[in-house]
Protein backbone atom coordinates (compact mmCIF):
# COMPACT_ATOMS: atom_id res chain seq x y z
CA UNK A 1 0.00 0.00 0.00
CA UNK A 2 1.18 3.51 -0.82
CA UNK A 3 0.31 6.73 1.02
CA UNK A 4 1.50 9.98 -0.55
CA UNK A 5 1.23 13.09 1.63
CA UNK A 6 2.34 16.41 0.08
CA UNK A 7 2.56 17.98 3.57
CA UNK A 8 4.07 21.45 2.97
CA UNK A 9 3.58 21.09 -0.77
CA UNK A 10 -0.18 21.59 -0.70
CA UNK A 11 0.21 25.31 -1.40
CA UNK A 12 1.55 24.39 -4.84
CA UNK A 13 -1.17 21.81 -5.56
CA UNK A 14 -4.11 23.87 -4.33
CA UNK A 15 -3.25 27.54 -4.74
CA UNK A 16 -4.91 30.51 -3.08
CA UNK A 17 -6.18 31.56 -6.51
CA UNK A 18 -8.28 28.38 -6.67
CA UNK A 19 -10.03 29.05 -3.38
CA UNK A 20 -13.59 30.39 -3.62
CA UNK A 21 -14.62 30.99 -0.02
CA UNK A 22 -13.88 34.29 1.73
CA UNK A 23 -14.11 33.78 5.50
CA UNK A 24 -11.25 32.24 7.48
CA UNK A 25 -13.24 29.23 8.70
CA UNK A 26 -14.86 28.74 5.30
CA UNK A 27 -11.46 28.72 3.60
CA UNK A 28 -10.13 26.25 6.15
CA UNK A 29 -13.01 23.88 5.46
CA UNK A 30 -12.73 24.42 1.71
CA UNK A 31 -9.06 23.44 1.84
CA UNK A 32 -9.88 20.26 3.78
CA UNK A 33 -12.49 19.26 1.20
CA UNK A 34 -10.29 20.18 -1.76
CA UNK A 35 -7.51 17.98 -0.36
CA UNK A 36 -9.92 15.07 -0.03
CA UNK A 37 -11.14 15.60 -3.59
CA UNK A 38 -7.56 15.74 -4.90
CA UNK A 39 -6.67 12.55 -3.05
CA UNK A 40 -9.73 10.81 -4.42
CA UNK A 41 -9.42 12.00 -8.01
CA UNK A 42 -5.77 12.75 -8.75
CA UNK A 43 -3.25 11.47 -6.20
CA UNK A 44 -3.37 7.83 -7.24
CA UNK A 45 -2.25 6.42 -3.89
CA UNK A 46 -4.13 4.00 -1.60
CA UNK A 47 -5.37 6.46 1.01
CA UNK A 48 -8.98 5.76 1.96
CA UNK A 49 -11.41 8.66 1.47
CA UNK A 50 -13.91 8.34 4.31
CA UNK A 51 -17.43 9.83 4.43
CA UNK A 52 -16.76 11.96 7.52
CA UNK A 53 -16.08 15.59 8.29
CA UNK A 54 -14.40 15.96 11.67
CA UNK A 55 -14.89 19.10 13.73
CA UNK A 56 -12.41 19.65 16.59
CA UNK A 57 -13.29 20.83 20.05
CA UNK A 58 -13.01 24.57 20.60
CA UNK A 59 -10.60 24.96 23.49
CA UNK A 60 -7.71 26.87 24.97
CA UNK A 61 -4.62 25.36 26.58
CA UNK A 62 -2.22 27.16 28.86
CA UNK A 63 1.56 26.79 28.73
CA UNK A 64 3.98 25.34 31.27
CA UNK A 65 4.21 28.64 33.13
CA UNK A 66 6.79 29.96 30.68
CA UNK A 67 6.63 30.64 26.96
CA UNK A 68 9.41 30.84 24.39
CA UNK A 69 9.74 33.95 22.21
CA UNK A 70 9.74 32.99 18.54
CA UNK A 71 11.84 34.99 16.07
CA UNK A 72 11.09 34.67 12.35
CA UNK A 73 9.09 31.84 10.83
CA UNK A 74 6.96 33.96 8.51
CA UNK A 75 5.43 32.16 5.53
CA UNK A 76 6.69 28.80 6.76
CA UNK A 77 10.32 29.93 6.87
CA UNK A 78 13.03 29.16 9.40
CA UNK A 79 12.93 30.60 12.88
CA UNK A 80 14.79 30.74 16.16
CA UNK A 81 13.53 31.28 19.67
CA UNK A 82 14.55 32.59 23.04
CA UNK A 83 14.06 29.92 25.68
CA UNK A 84 12.53 31.19 28.94
CA UNK A 85 14.01 28.67 31.40
CA UNK A 86 17.41 30.33 31.59
CA UNK A 87 18.23 28.82 34.97
CA UNK A 88 17.13 25.63 36.68
CA UNK A 89 16.63 27.78 39.77
CA UNK A 90 13.32 28.74 38.12
CA UNK A 91 11.98 25.18 37.93
CA UNK A 92 9.47 25.94 40.68
CA UNK A 93 7.83 28.51 38.38
CA UNK A 94 6.66 25.75 36.03
CA UNK A 95 3.18 24.28 36.27
CA UNK A 96 1.13 21.77 34.31
CA UNK A 97 -0.81 23.13 31.31
CA UNK A 98 -4.57 23.25 31.74
CA UNK A 99 -7.29 22.80 29.12
CA UNK A 100 -10.54 24.76 28.98
CA UNK A 101 -13.16 23.47 26.53
CA UNK A 102 -15.86 25.74 25.12
CA UNK A 103 -18.63 23.19 24.70
CA UNK A 104 -21.15 25.75 23.45
CA UNK A 105 -18.85 26.97 20.69
CA UNK A 106 -17.98 23.37 19.80
CA UNK A 107 -21.66 22.47 19.43
CA UNK A 108 -22.25 25.58 17.32
CA UNK A 109 -19.34 24.67 15.06
CA UNK A 110 -20.65 21.14 14.57
CA UNK A 111 -24.14 22.49 13.88
CA UNK A 112 -22.76 24.85 11.25
CA UNK A 113 -20.86 22.01 9.58
CA UNK A 114 -24.03 19.92 9.43
CA UNK A 115 -25.94 22.84 7.94
CA UNK A 116 -23.28 23.45 5.30
CA UNK A 117 -22.68 19.81 4.35
CA UNK A 118 -26.20 18.47 4.70
CA UNK A 119 -26.23 14.72 4.10
CA UNK A 120 -23.07 14.71 1.98
CA UNK A 121 -20.79 13.82 4.90
CA UNK A 122 -21.31 12.68 8.48
CA UNK A 123 -20.11 15.39 10.85
CA UNK A 124 -18.24 14.15 13.93
CA UNK A 125 -16.82 16.04 16.89
CA UNK A 126 -13.33 14.63 17.20
CA UNK A 127 -10.61 16.16 19.33
CA UNK A 128 -7.13 16.89 18.02
CA UNK A 129 -5.25 17.09 21.28
CA UNK A 130 -1.72 16.25 20.23
CA UNK A 131 0.48 15.05 17.43
CA UNK A 132 3.38 13.70 19.47
CA UNK A 133 3.60 12.99 23.19
CA UNK A 134 7.39 12.81 23.06
CA UNK A 135 7.88 16.01 25.14
CA UNK A 136 11.31 16.93 23.77
CA UNK A 137 9.79 19.70 21.63
CA UNK A 138 8.55 21.26 24.87
CA UNK A 139 11.93 20.55 26.44
CA UNK A 140 13.93 22.47 23.83
CA UNK A 141 11.38 25.29 23.70
CA UNK A 142 11.77 25.77 27.44
CA UNK A 143 15.50 25.20 27.80
CA UNK A 144 17.05 25.56 24.33
CA UNK A 145 18.25 23.04 21.75
CA UNK A 146 21.96 23.62 22.32
CA UNK A 147 21.56 24.10 26.06
CA UNK A 148 20.14 20.62 26.70
CA UNK A 149 23.27 19.16 25.12
CA UNK A 150 25.30 20.89 27.82
CA UNK A 151 22.77 20.02 30.51
CA UNK A 152 23.35 16.28 30.26
CA UNK A 153 26.88 16.98 31.53
CA UNK A 154 26.54 20.18 33.56
CA UNK A 155 23.07 19.77 35.11
CA UNK A 156 22.06 16.10 34.83
CA UNK A 157 19.98 16.04 38.03
CA UNK A 158 18.08 19.18 37.07
CA UNK A 159 17.45 17.85 33.57
CA UNK A 160 15.93 14.74 35.12
CA UNK A 161 13.72 16.99 37.26
CA UNK A 162 12.55 18.91 34.21
CA UNK A 163 11.78 15.73 32.28
CA UNK A 164 9.80 14.43 35.26
CA UNK A 165 7.72 17.63 35.25
CA UNK A 166 7.02 17.24 31.53
CA UNK A 167 6.12 13.57 32.00
CA UNK A 168 3.77 14.22 34.91
CA UNK A 169 2.14 17.15 33.14
CA UNK A 170 1.55 15.04 30.03
CA UNK A 171 0.06 12.20 32.09
CA UNK A 172 -2.19 14.72 33.85
CA UNK A 173 -3.37 15.96 30.45
CA UNK A 174 -4.25 12.43 29.38
CA UNK A 175 -6.11 11.90 32.66
CA UNK A 176 -8.13 15.08 32.12
CA UNK A 177 -9.05 14.20 28.55
CA UNK A 178 -10.08 10.66 29.47
CA UNK A 179 -12.03 11.60 32.59
CA UNK A 180 -13.98 14.24 30.66
CA UNK A 181 -14.77 11.92 27.72
CA UNK A 182 -12.83 14.12 25.30
CA UNK A 183 -10.84 11.35 23.61
CA UNK A 184 -11.83 9.66 20.35
CA UNK A 185 -10.82 6.37 18.78
CA UNK A 186 -8.02 6.63 16.22
CA UNK A 187 -8.16 3.08 14.81
CA UNK A 188 -9.56 4.42 11.55
CA UNK A 189 -8.47 6.94 8.94
CA UNK A 190 -7.03 9.19 11.63
CA UNK A 191 -3.44 10.22 10.91
CA UNK A 192 -1.26 8.38 13.42
CA UNK A 193 2.46 8.62 14.10
CA UNK A 194 4.82 10.13 11.56
CA UNK A 195 3.17 9.05 8.34
CA UNK A 196 0.40 6.50 8.64
CA UNK A 197 -3.15 5.74 9.65
CA UNK A 198 -4.70 3.97 12.59
CA UNK A 199 -6.50 1.12 10.83
CA UNK A 200 -6.26 -1.98 13.02
CA UNK A 201 -8.43 -4.77 14.36
CA UNK A 202 -6.53 -4.77 17.66
CA UNK A 203 -8.21 -1.61 18.96
CA UNK A 204 -10.27 -0.74 20.89
CA UNK A 205 -9.95 -3.14 23.84
CA UNK A 206 -12.49 -5.95 24.17
CA UNK A 207 -14.13 -4.20 27.15
CA UNK A 208 -14.53 -0.92 25.27
CA UNK A 209 -17.49 1.24 26.29
CA UNK A 210 -18.59 3.60 23.52
CA UNK A 211 -19.56 6.21 26.12
CA UNK A 212 -15.93 6.93 26.97
CA UNK A 213 -12.74 6.32 25.01
CA UNK A 214 -9.68 5.48 27.09
CA UNK A 215 -6.06 5.88 26.13
CA UNK A 216 -5.82 2.08 26.25
CA UNK A 217 -8.28 2.00 23.33
CA UNK A 218 -6.06 4.23 21.22
CA UNK A 219 -2.78 4.50 19.36
CA UNK A 220 -0.08 6.49 21.15
CA UNK A 221 2.92 8.17 19.60
CA UNK A 222 6.27 9.47 20.81
CA UNK A 223 9.43 10.63 19.08
CA UNK A 224 12.51 12.63 19.99
CA UNK A 225 13.90 14.31 16.90
CA UNK A 226 15.37 17.10 18.99
CA UNK A 227 17.81 14.72 20.72
CA UNK A 228 19.30 13.17 17.58
CA UNK A 229 22.76 14.24 18.77
CA UNK A 230 22.37 12.40 22.09
CA UNK A 231 24.29 9.16 22.40
CA UNK A 232 22.21 5.98 22.79
CA UNK A 233 23.14 5.89 26.47
CA UNK A 234 22.09 9.50 27.01
CA UNK A 235 18.79 8.86 25.24
CA UNK A 236 18.27 5.77 27.41
CA UNK A 237 18.97 7.76 30.57
CA UNK A 238 17.41 11.18 30.01
CA UNK A 239 14.61 10.74 27.48
CA UNK A 240 13.03 7.33 27.05
CA UNK A 241 12.39 6.54 30.75
CA UNK A 242 10.09 9.57 30.83
CA UNK A 243 8.33 8.64 27.59
CA UNK A 244 7.74 5.02 28.58
CA UNK A 245 5.02 5.68 31.23
CA UNK A 246 3.12 7.67 28.62
CA UNK A 247 3.43 4.99 25.95
CA UNK A 248 2.31 2.35 28.44
CA UNK A 249 -1.04 4.10 28.73
CA UNK A 250 -1.95 3.23 25.13
CA UNK A 251 -3.17 0.05 23.50
CA UNK A 252 -0.73 0.29 20.58
CA UNK A 253 2.10 2.70 19.83
CA UNK A 254 4.14 4.25 17.07
CA UNK A 255 7.62 5.54 17.77
CA UNK A 256 9.95 7.83 15.86
CA UNK A 257 9.80 10.44 13.13
CA UNK A 258 12.76 12.00 11.31
CA UNK A 259 15.37 10.87 13.84
CA UNK A 260 17.40 7.71 13.12
CA UNK A 261 16.43 4.85 15.42
CA UNK A 262 19.06 2.28 14.50
CA UNK A 263 21.13 3.11 17.60
CA UNK A 264 18.06 3.52 19.82
CA UNK A 265 16.16 0.42 18.81
CA UNK A 266 17.23 -1.74 21.74
CA UNK A 267 15.89 0.92 24.11
CA UNK A 268 12.68 1.70 22.22
CA UNK A 269 11.69 -1.94 21.68
CA UNK A 270 10.78 -2.12 25.38
Beta strands, then each sheet from edge to edge (+ up, - down):
strand 1: 52-55
strand 2: 59-61
strand 3: 69-72
strand 4: 79-82
strand 5: 99-101
strand 6: 122-125
strand 7: 191-192
strand 8: 196-197
strand 9: 219-222
strand 10: 252-255
sheet 1: 1+ 6+
sheet 2: 2+ 5-
sheet 3: 3+ 4-
sheet 4: 7+ 8-
sheet 5: 9+ 10+
end
